[in-house]
Amino acid sequence: MESAEEKQKEILKTLDFPSVAAMQMASIDDIGKCISKNPQLSDLKVGELYMEYAETMGFNFDSCWEEVLRGIEGVKKFNTGIDAIDNSLKKGAELCSDELVELVGPSGGGKTTLALRIASRAIFEKDAEVIYIDSSNYCNPDNIKALLSLSMKSYEDSNEEMLYKKLENFRIINVYTLDELIIFLSTLISCCKNPVGGFSKPHICVIDSISAMSSCYQKSETNKLLKEVLTLIKKLNKKYHCMVLFTNNAYDGANTICELTRLTQEPIDISVDKSIYCCRGKTGTQYLVINS
């Protein structure tokens, strides 16, 4: 019986790749060259050979597909209730519990209000669990109760008992620096992995705001810490299906989206799945989906 190592060498030879690294990093053009050199190869055959190679490395495609299906079933979808946003999101691409979503705009532009609105709708419509990480002491039980009470008016059969039950789905955590955020997110992931004491896995985690937590660091240190934060966020997104929604301030004076400059930029601004711009206008708060 052919060993895994012999099988790997045979596949590399068939594809005419000098090394495993060359095979793993191959572009579409590289694959095209392989096919042009060997008349017995086709796109389908190349795909089969890649799968065979992965299997020799212990990769189980059957269990992988089952994991993908479980992941799809575990993802919740949310909307904002604001037509300007919901209509701009691509069809079938609502806010999802496996995404990193940014609310960006000038100070006082309505980012926190929108974050709380999304969270409250998710609680009522999807029975979602929400963790709100507050860096400004803006959120408190009275504020949240008033917000949920206002949101509840649009739902039938709502009452005081329902309000207090939904309040249990909203947890407020005070965090003021990126170091503290890393510690909290690490602890949260640990709780998701090994839940104890009636812990409920969150579907939404709001970070308000990432720019405020970054303000006390030098730029080089901020970038280093944000990379750690992003690693933890993506784990929450993809493994535990928890949407992370963060607010990010922008410098005042931008007249167009092209001029938009975030207070906290790389690496977090290039890692978001969706980005929504918020600002106050003459007719009220205006929203624009920048990235969907």
N, C-alpha and C positions, 0 to 999 in steps of 0.2 A: 504493500500500500504506500502510495506517495506521501511523503512527509509534508508538513506545512511549509517548511523552508524550501523544499524542492518545488512545491506548487508556486510559491512566491517568485522564485527565480524564473520559472517557466512563463509566468504571466508578464514579468518585466521584459523577458526576451521577445515574447509575442508582440508586445506593444512597442518594443525598441526603445525602452527607457533605460538610461545608464544607471539609475539609482531609484530607491524608493522615494527620496525627496523630489526628484524630477517628476515622478508619477503623481505624487500628491499635489504638487504645485503647477501641474500642467494646465495650460489655458486651452480655450476652444481651438485656437490655431495649432497648438501642439498636438491635440487629438486629431485634427485634420491631417497633419503631416503623417501621423501613425497610419491612418486609414489609406492615405495615398501610396504609402510604401508597401502595404500588405493588402492584396486584393481580397483576401479572406475576411478582412475586418469591415465592420459597418458600425454605425452609431450604436445600434442595439447590442452588437457583440462586444464593443468596448465597455458599455454599461454593465454587461454580464460579467466581464473580466474584473471590473472594479469591485463588483459585489462578491465575486469569488475570493478576491484578495482580502477584502474586509472580513469575510468569514474565516479565513485562515488566521486572522488576528483575534478571533474570538467574538466577532460582532454578530449578534443574533437579530436578523431582520424581522423575524416573526414577533419577537418580544418588543422590538423597537416600534413596530407598527401598532401594537397593542398600547404601548406607552403614549404614542401620538394621539390615538383615539381617546384614551383616558384624559389626556391633556385638553383636547378639544371640548370634551364633555364638561370639564371643570371650569371652563372660561365663561365668565358672566359678561354681558354687554350692558352698557349704560348710555343714557342720553342726558342732555343738559336741560331740556325743556325750553331752550331758546332757539327759535327757528333759524336765526342768523348763523348759529353754530351747527345745529343738527342737520340742516339742509346742505351745508358746505362739506360735511364729512362724506366721503365716498360711500356709495350704497353698499351696505353690508360691512362697513368699516366704522361702526360706532366706537365709542370709548370702550376698551376691553380690559378685563382684569389681569391680562398678561402684558400690559404696556406701561411705558414711562411717558407721562404726559406733562407738558410744560404750560403754565399760564404765565405769560410775560407781558410787561407793560410798565408805564411810569408809576411812581408811588401814588396811591389814591385812585388808581385806574379801575378798580373793581375786581382785582384778582382773587382776594380773599373771599369776597361775596360770591363769586362764581364757584370757587372751590367748595364753599359751604353748601351752595345750592346743589351742586353735583352730588355731594355726599348725602344730603338730606333726601334727595329724590331716590338715590340708590337704596337707602334704608327703607323707604316706604314701598318702592316698586319691586325691589329684588330681595328685600329682607337682608341687605348686605351688612356686614360688620365693618365699621370704620374706625381707624386710628388717626387722630388728628395731632400731628407734631407741631406745636406752637412755639415760636421763638420770640413772641412779642407780648405774651400774656393777654392777648385780645380775647381768646376763647375762654369762656368759663361756663359752668352749668346753666346759669341764668340766660346767657346769650344763646346757647345752643337750644335751650328749651323754647325760647321765643322764636327762634328760626324754625324749629321743627313744628311748632304750633302754627306758624304762618304757612308752612308747606302743607300741613295736614288738612287745611281748609279745602284744598282742591280734590280731596279723596272722600268718597262716600263712606258712610258708616264709621267715621272717625269720632273719637271721644277721648276724654281725659285718660282713661285706662290705657287706650292704645298709645297715647303720647308717652306715658311713662314707660311703657314696654319698649317703645322704639328708642327711648333715651338710653336704654341699656346697650344698644348697638353702637353707641358713639362714645369712644374713649379719648380723653384729652391727655397728651403727654407734653410736658415743657422741656424743650431742648434748646440750648443757646449757641452751641459751637459745633463745628464739624467733628471734632473729637468725640463729643458727647453723642452726636448722631451715629457715628460708627459703632460705638458701644451699644446704643439702643437697637440699631438694625441687626447687629450680630446676635443680641439677646432675643430679638423677635424671631429671627430665623431658627434659632435653637428651640424656641417654644413651638414653632410651626412643625419642626422635625419631631420633637418629642413633647406633645401637648400634655400638660398635667393640670390638676386643680380646676377643671372646667374651662380651660383656655379655649377661646374660639378664634380660629384662623381668620384674619382680616381679609376682606375683598378689596378694600381701598385703604391706602396709607397716604395721607396728605402731609407734605412737608412745607410749612409756611413760616419763613421763607428761606430758600437755599442761599440767597444773596446776603441776608442778614447773618446767617451762620458763618459765611465766608469772610465777613468784613474785618475780622480781627487778625487775619493772617497775611503774610507776604505772599505774592503771587506764586512763587515756586512751591511754597508749602501748601497753598490752596490746591494747586493742580495735583499734588501728590495725594492729598487727603480725598479729593474728589474722585480720583481713580479707585480708591478703596470703597468710597460710598457707592460708586457705580457698580462695582462688582457685587456688592450686597444687594443693591436695588434689582439688578438683572436676575439674581437668584430668586428674589421675592417674586418678580414678574413671571419667570419661566417655569420655576419649579413649584411654586406655591400659589400661582395664579392670583397674585395681589397687585392691582394697579397702583403704581406710585404716581401721585399727582403733586407736583411741586410748583411753588410760585417763585418767580425770578424778576427782580426789578430791572428796568431799562433806564438808561440815561434820558433825562428830559430833553426836548428840543427836536426829536425826530419827527419829520413831516411825512415821511414815507416809510414803508416797511424796509426798503433798501438801506435806509439810514439808521435802522434799529440797532442799538448797541446794548448788549446785556451787561449788567454789572458782574455776573458770574457767567463766564463763557466756557472755553474748552476745559476739560473734555466733555462736560455734561451737555452742552448745547448741540453737539454732533451725535449724541446718543439717544435723543428723544424719538419716540414713535409718532407723537402728535404734538403740535405746538399751537396755542391759541393766544392771540394778541388782544389785550383788554385796555381800553382807555375811556376817559370821560369826554363826551362831546356836548354840544349845545342841546341835543335832544335826549341826553342820557348816556348810559354806558354803551359803547360800541364794541363789537367783537369781530375778529377776523381770524379764520383758520389759516395759519401760515403753512403748516405741514400736516398732511393727513395720509 
